Amino acid sequence: MIKGRLRVPGDKSISHRAVMFGAISKGITNIKGFLTGADCISTISIFKKMGIDIEIQDTAVTVKGKGLYGLSNPLEILDCGNSGTTTRLVSGILSAQNFTSVLTGDKSIQKRPMNRIIAPLTLMGADIKSNNGFAPLTITGNSLHGIEYNSPVASAQVKSAILLAGLYADSPTTVIEPAKSRDHTELMLKKFGANLNTTKTSATINPCKELFATDIDVPSDISSAAFFMAAATLVPDSELILENVGINPTRDGIIKVLKDMGANIEIINSNDEFEPVADIKVSYSRLHATTIGGDIIPTLIDELPLLAAVASMAEGKTIIKDATELKVKESNRIKVMCEELSKLGVNVVETEDGMEIEGTNKLPGNVTISTHDDHRIAMTFAILGLISDGEIKLDNKNCVEISYPGFFDDLRKVNV
């Protein structure tokens, strides 16, 4: 059973942004609770190559910012590793610098669509050359002008790239989305002194002379906490408290859907100073099927593979729809989840924009899961391994380093 208290590592989205915004602000930004996963280390590495002094000690990071125009011409290619957030957000910043730079990443990054940021940034005057819409990206800084952009996808990475370029534009820049995506960029830019206004599905940023350093206390990542919410829900007699978790309403879809499926989840000790945080108490419960689609999808896009796995143990047929975005993550997460759940005897059907999962009450195990080097796939099946009859092996456990280096240690800690 899953018992005790756990504080999972810092939020990946917020950790990335704290370094980026600190680097282009005036003064020293102190970050507490920074996530030291490989993706966020890629962000630090890139800004160091552009002349920013960044010190890291455990989960404390100090960024000595040089202002909006203080970045130096990098002498080598900027390698984003496996990080889509780094690639897309930094593109917005580089579009306005007075130098040419090249952004690339690993094999997975070179398969992820970049036209979704190239198109709007080019409309603003950016000069970006790509490999047919994929990384590597060669970005030559330019004078930028404000635009009003109707984004075809609800994507925080697209929105953030445009807003960051908008800091440097000659007039206001507005992004309108089909549904509200996570708003960490908007909240944090305001904290650094940007002039930014939001409505339910739009954000407008005004040109900025300078950002000013501020201290950031990073809450625990709800996407990492989600695996333990699922574990405590699925394993009989469990009761777990997850501490200081970020519960931003643009990210809390996982809580809403688990509750909708019958999970026993309680929000306690909430606090809303910068980003809303709370402790989350979860205990075992029997689950029933649900339908997941529409506006809630952007608020749980990263948790959908896990929810598909949870649905395999819920009574009835769960439908996940409106989730084509899953096809262009670190792997095609729709295809991979369907293939790997099938290995466990789960009746699952791949659809054009999601999947349909028929719940079962027994997982035989004795299989090896192909993680496709995708950290979220690996952690998802590690959780199902807690309740399967036989062992569930992973072909690559190490890919969890991307977002949660201590995942297996934490799992052992609470699995009593």
URWO-V104615 format. One record per residue. N is the residue number from 1. RES is the residue in one small letter. SS is DSSP state (2 for helix, 1 for strand, 0 for the rest). PSI is psi as a letter, one per 30 degrees, with the letter a starting at -180 (none if undefined). D_FIRST is the distance of its C-alpha to the first C-alpha in whole Angstrom. Layout:
<<N & RES & SS & PSI & D_FIRST> <N & RES & SS & PSI & D_FIRST>>
//
This chain:
<<1 & m & 0 & l & 0> <2 & i & 1 & j & 4> <3 & k & 1 & l & 6> <4 & g & 1 & a & 10> <5 & r & 1 & k & 13> <6 & l & 1 & k & 14> <7 & r & 0 & j & 18> <8 & v & 0 & l & 18> <9 & p & 0 & l & 22> <10 & g & 1 & l & 25> <11 & d & 0 & k & 26> <12 & k & 2 & e & 28> <13 & s & 2 & e & 30> <14 & i & 2 & e & 31> <15 & s & 2 & e & 31> <16 & h & 2 & e & 34> <17 & r & 2 & e & 36> <18 & a & 2 & e & 36> <19 & v & 2 & e & 38> <20 & m & 2 & e & 40> <21 & f & 2 & e & 41> <22 & g & 2 & e & 42> <23 & a & 2 & e & 44> <24 & i & 0 & g & 46> <25 & s & 0 & l & 47> <26 & k & 1 & k & 49> <27 & g & 1 & a & 48> <28 & i & 1 & k & 44> <29 & t & 1 & k & 41> <30 & n & 1 & k & 38> <31 & i & 1 & k & 35> <32 & k & 1 & k & 32> <33 & g & 0 & g & 28> <34 & f & 0 & k & 29> <35 & l & 0 & k & 27> <36 & t & 0 & g & 28> <37 & g & 0 & l & 27> <38 & a & 2 & e & 30> <39 & d & 2 & e & 31> <40 & c & 2 & e & 32> <41 & i & 2 & e & 34> <42 & s & 2 & e & 36> <43 & t & 2 & e & 37> <44 & i & 2 & e & 38> <45 & s & 2 & e & 40> <46 & i & 2 & e & 42> <47 & f & 2 & f & 43> <48 & k & 2 & e & 44> <49 & k & 2 & f & 46> <50 & m & 0 & g & 48> <51 & g & 0 & g & 49> <52 & i & 0 & k & 46> <53 & d & 1 & j & 45> <54 & i & 1 & k & 41> <55 & e & 1 & k & 40> <56 & i & 1 & k & 36> <57 & q & 1 & j & 34> <58 & d & 0 & c & 30> <59 & t & 0 & g & 29> <60 & a & 1 & k & 33> <61 & v & 1 & k & 35> <62 & t & 1 & k & 39> <63 & v & 1 & k & 41> <64 & k & 1 & j & 45> <65 & g & 1 & l & 46> <66 & k & 1 & g & 50> <67 & g & 0 & l & 50> <68 & l & 0 & e & 50> <69 & y & 0 & g & 53> <70 & g & 0 & f & 52> <71 & l & 0 & k & 50> <72 & s & 0 & l & 52> <73 & n & 0 & j & 53> <74 & p & 0 & k & 51> <75 & l & 0 & f & 52> <76 & e & 0 & l & 50> <77 & i & 0 & k & 47> <78 & l & 1 & j & 44> <79 & d & 1 & j & 41> <80 & c & 0 & g & 38> <81 & g & 0 & b & 36> <82 & n & 0 & g & 33> <83 & s & 0 & j & 34> <84 & g & 2 & e & 35> <85 & t & 2 & e & 35> <86 & t & 2 & e & 37> <87 & t & 2 & e & 40> <88 & r & 2 & e & 40> <89 & l & 2 & e & 40> <90 & v & 2 & f & 43> <91 & s & 2 & e & 45> <92 & g & 2 & e & 46> <93 & i & 2 & e & 47> <94 & l & 2 & f & 49> <95 & s & 0 & f & 51> <96 & a & 0 & g & 53> <97 & q & 0 & l & 53> <98 & n & 0 & h & 57> <99 & f & 0 & l & 55> <100 & t & 1 & k & 54> <101 & s & 1 & l & 51> <102 & v & 1 & k & 49> <103 & l & 1 & k & 45> <104 & t & 1 & a & 43> <105 & g & 0 & a & 40> <106 & d & 0 & a & 38> <107 & k & 0 & e & 38> <108 & s & 0 & e & 36> <109 & i & 2 & e & 37> <110 & q & 2 & f & 41> <111 & k & 2 & f & 39> <112 & r & 0 & k & 38> <113 & p & 0 & k & 41> <114 & m & 0 & f & 43> <115 & n & 2 & f & 46> <116 & r & 2 & f & 44> <117 & i & 2 & e & 45> <118 & i & 2 & e & 48> <119 & a & 2 & e & 50> <120 & p & 2 & e & 49> <121 & l & 2 & e & 50> <122 & t & 2 & e & 53> <123 & l & 2 & e & 54> <124 & m & 0 & f & 54> <125 & g & 0 & g & 56> <126 & a & 0 & l & 54> <127 & d & 1 & j & 55> <128 & i & 1 & k & 52> <129 & k & 1 & k & 52> <130 & s & 1 & l & 50> <131 & n & 1 & i & 49> <132 & n & 0 & h & 50> <133 & g & 0 & g & 47> <134 & f & 1 & l & 45> <135 & a & 1 & l & 44> <136 & p & 1 & k & 46> <137 & l & 1 & k & 48> <138 & t & 1 & j & 51> <139 & i & 1 & j & 51> <140 & t & 1 & k & 55> <141 & g & 0 & k & 55> <142 & n & 0 & l & 57> <143 & s & 0 & k & 58> <144 & l & 0 & l & 56> <145 & h & 0 & l & 56> <146 & g & 0 & l & 54> <147 & i & 0 & l & 53> <148 & e & 1 & j & 52> <149 & y & 1 & k & 49> <150 & n & 1 & j & 48> <151 & s & 0 & k & 44> <152 & p & 0 & f & 44> <153 & v & 0 & k & 40> <154 & a & 0 & j & 38> <155 & s & 0 & k & 37> <156 & a & 2 & e & 36> <157 & q & 2 & e & 37> <158 & v & 2 & e & 41> <159 & k & 2 & e & 41> <160 & s & 2 & e & 40> <161 & a & 2 & e & 43> <162 & i & 2 & e & 46> <163 & l & 2 & e & 45> <164 & l & 2 & e & 45> <165 & a & 2 & e & 48> <166 & g & 2 & f & 50> <167 & l & 0 & e & 50> <168 & y & 0 & f & 53> <169 & a & 0 & l & 54> <170 & d & 0 & f & 58> <171 & s & 0 & l & 57> <172 & p & 0 & l & 53> <173 & t & 1 & k & 51> <174 & t & 1 & k & 49> <175 & v & 1 & k & 46> <176 & i & 1 & k & 45> <177 & e & 0 & l & 42> <178 & p & 0 & f & 41> <179 & a & 0 & l & 38> <180 & k & 0 & k & 37> <181 & s & 0 & l & 35> <182 & r & 0 & k & 33> <183 & d & 0 & g & 35> <184 & h & 2 & e & 34> <185 & t & 2 & e & 38> <186 & e & 2 & e & 40> <187 & l & 2 & e & 38> <188 & m & 2 & e & 38> <189 & l & 2 & e & 42> <190 & k & 2 & e & 43> <191 & k & 2 & e & 41> <192 & f & 0 & g & 43> <193 & g & 0 & g & 46> <194 & a & 0 & l & 47> <195 & n & 0 & j & 49> <196 & l & 1 & k & 46> <197 & n & 1 & k & 46> <198 & t & 1 & l & 44> <199 & t & 0 & a & 44> <200 & k & 0 & e & 41> <201 & t & 0 & g & 41> <202 & s & 1 & l & 44> <203 & a & 1 & k & 44> <204 & t & 1 & k & 48> <205 & i & 1 & k & 48> <206 & n & 0 & l & 52> <207 & p & 0 & l & 53> <208 & c & 0 & k & 52> <209 & k & 0 & e & 54> <210 & e & 0 & l & 52> <211 & l & 0 & l & 48> <212 & f & 1 & k & 47> <213 & a & 0 & k & 44> <214 & t & 0 & l & 42> <215 & d & 0 & k & 38> <216 & i & 1 & k & 35> <217 & d & 1 & j & 32> <218 & v & 0 & k & 29> <219 & p & 0 & l & 26> <220 & s & 1 & k & 23> <221 & d & 0 & j & 23> <222 & i & 2 & f & 21> <223 & s & 2 & e & 21> <224 & s & 2 & e & 19> <225 & a & 2 & f & 17> <226 & a & 2 & e & 17> <227 & f & 2 & e & 14> <228 & f & 2 & f & 12> <229 & m & 2 & e & 13> <230 & a & 2 & e & 12> <231 & a & 2 & e & 9> <232 & a & 2 & f & 8> <233 & t & 2 & e & 10> <234 & l & 2 & f & 9> <235 & v & 0 & j & 6> <236 & p & 0 & k & 6> <237 & d & 0 & g & 6> <238 & s & 0 & l & 5> <239 & e & 1 & k & 8> <240 & l & 1 & k & 10> <241 & i & 1 & k & 13> <242 & l & 1 & k & 15> <243 & e & 1 & k & 19> <244 & n & 1 & h & 22> <245 & v & 1 & k & 22> <246 & g & 1 & k & 25> <247 & i & 0 & h & 25> <248 & n & 0 & k & 29> <249 & p & 0 & f & 30> <250 & t & 0 & g & 31> <251 & r & 0 & f & 27> <252 & d & 0 & g & 25> <253 & g & 2 & e & 25> <254 & i & 2 & e & 21> <255 & i & 2 & e & 21> <256 & k & 2 & e & 23> <257 & v & 2 & e & 22> <258 & l & 2 & e & 19> <259 & k & 2 & e & 20> <260 & d & 2 & f & 23> <261 & m & 0 & f & 20> <262 & g & 0 & g & 19> <263 & a & 0 & k & 16> <264 & n & 1 & j & 15> <265 & i & 1 & k & 16> <266 & e & 1 & k & 19> <267 & i & 1 & k & 21> <268 & i & 1 & l & 22> <269 & n & 1 & h & 24> <270 & s & 1 & l & 26> <271 & n & 1 & k & 29> <272 & d & 0 & h & 32> <273 & e & 0 & e & 34> <274 & f & 0 & d & 34> <275 & e & 0 & k & 31> <276 & p & 0 & k & 29> <277 & v & 1 & l & 26> <278 & a & 1 & l & 23> <279 & d & 1 & k & 20> <280 & i & 1 & k & 17> <281 & k & 1 & k & 15> <282 & v & 1 & k & 12> <283 & s & 1 & l & 10> <284 & y & 0 & k & 9> <285 & s & 0 & l & 13> <286 & r & 0 & k & 15> <287 & l & 0 & l & 17> <288 & h & 1 & l & 21> <289 & a & 0 & l & 23> <290 & t & 0 & l & 25> <291 & t & 1 & k & 28> <292 & i & 1 & j & 28> <293 & g & 0 & l & 31> <294 & g & 2 & b & 34> <295 & d & 2 & f & 34> <296 & i & 2 & f & 30> <297 & i & 2 & e & 30> <298 & p & 2 & f & 31> <299 & t & 2 & f & 29> <300 & l & 0 & g & 26> <301 & i & 2 & e & 28> <302 & d & 2 & f & 25> <303 & e & 2 & f & 22> <304 & l & 2 & e & 24> <305 & p & 2 & e & 22> <306 & l & 2 & e & 19> <307 & l & 2 & e & 20> <308 & a & 2 & e & 21> <309 & a & 2 & e & 18> <310 & v & 2 & e & 16> <311 & a & 2 & f & 19> <312 & s & 0 & f & 19> <313 & m & 0 & g & 16> <314 & a & 0 & l & 18> <315 & e & 1 & k & 21> <316 & g & 0 & a & 24> <317 & k & 1 & k & 26> <318 & t & 1 & k & 25> <319 & i & 1 & k & 28> <320 & i & 1 & k & 28> <321 & k & 0 & l & 32> <322 & d & 0 & g & 34> <323 & a & 0 & h & 32> <324 & t & 2 & f & 35> <325 & e & 2 & f & 34> <326 & l & 2 & f & 31> <327 & k & 2 & f & 34> <328 & v & 2 & h & 35> <329 & k & 0 & a & 32> <330 & e & 0 & f & 31> <331 & s & 0 & l & 31> <332 & n & 0 & j & 32> <333 & r & 2 & f & 28> <334 & i & 2 & e & 29> <335 & k & 2 & e & 31> <336 & v & 2 & e & 28> <337 & m & 2 & e & 25> <338 & c & 2 & e & 27> <339 & e & 2 & e & 28> <340 & e & 2 & e & 24> <341 & l & 2 & e & 23> <342 & s & 2 & e & 26> <343 & k & 2 & f & 25> <344 & l & 0 & g & 21> <345 & g & 0 & g & 24> <346 & v & 0 & k & 23> <347 & n & 1 & j & 26> <348 & v & 1 & k & 27> <349 & v & 1 & k & 31> <350 & e & 1 & k & 32> <351 & t & 1 & l & 34> <352 & e & 0 & e & 37> <353 & d & 0 & g & 35> <354 & g & 1 & b & 31> <355 & m & 1 & l & 29> <356 & e & 1 & k & 28> <357 & i & 1 & k & 25> <358 & e & 1 & k & 25> <359 & g & 0 & l & 21> <360 & t & 0 & l & 20> <361 & n & 0 & g & 17> <362 & k & 0 & k & 17> <363 & l & 0 & j & 17> <364 & p & 0 & e & 19> <365 & g & 0 & a & 18> <366 & n & 0 & h & 21> <367 & v & 1 & l & 22> <368 & t & 1 & k & 23> <369 & i & 1 & k & 23> <370 & s & 0 & j & 26> <371 & t & 0 & f & 25> <372 & h & 0 & h & 29> <373 & d & 0 & g & 28> <374 & d & 0 & j & 26> <375 & h & 2 & e & 24> <376 & r & 2 & e & 22> <377 & i & 2 & e & 22> <378 & a & 2 & e & 20> <379 & m & 2 & e & 17> <380 & t & 2 & e & 17> <381 & f & 2 & f & 17> <382 & a & 2 & e & 14> <383 & i & 2 & e & 12> <384 & l & 2 & f & 13> <385 & g & 0 & f & 13> <386 & l & 0 & f & 9> <387 & i & 0 & g & 10> <388 & s & 0 & l & 13> <389 & d & 0 & e & 15> <390 & g & 0 & l & 17> <391 & e & 0 & k & 16> <392 & i & 1 & j & 17> <393 & k & 1 & l & 20> <394 & l & 1 & k & 21> <395 & d & 0 & f & 25> <396 & n & 0 & j & 25> <397 & k & 2 & f & 22> <398 & n & 2 & f & 24> <399 & c & 2 & f & 25> <400 & v & 2 & f & 22> <401 & e & 2 & f & 25> <402 & i & 2 & e & 27> <403 & s & 0 & f & 25> <404 & y & 0 & i & 22> <405 & p & 0 & e & 23> <406 & g & 0 & g & 20> <407 & f & 2 & e & 17> <408 & f & 2 & e & 15> <409 & d & 2 & e & 16> <410 & d & 2 & e & 14> <411 & l & 2 & e & 11> <412 & r & 2 & e & 11> <413 & k & 2 & e & 11> <414 & v & 2 & f & 8> <415 & n & 1 & j & 6> <416 & v & 0 & none & 6>>
//
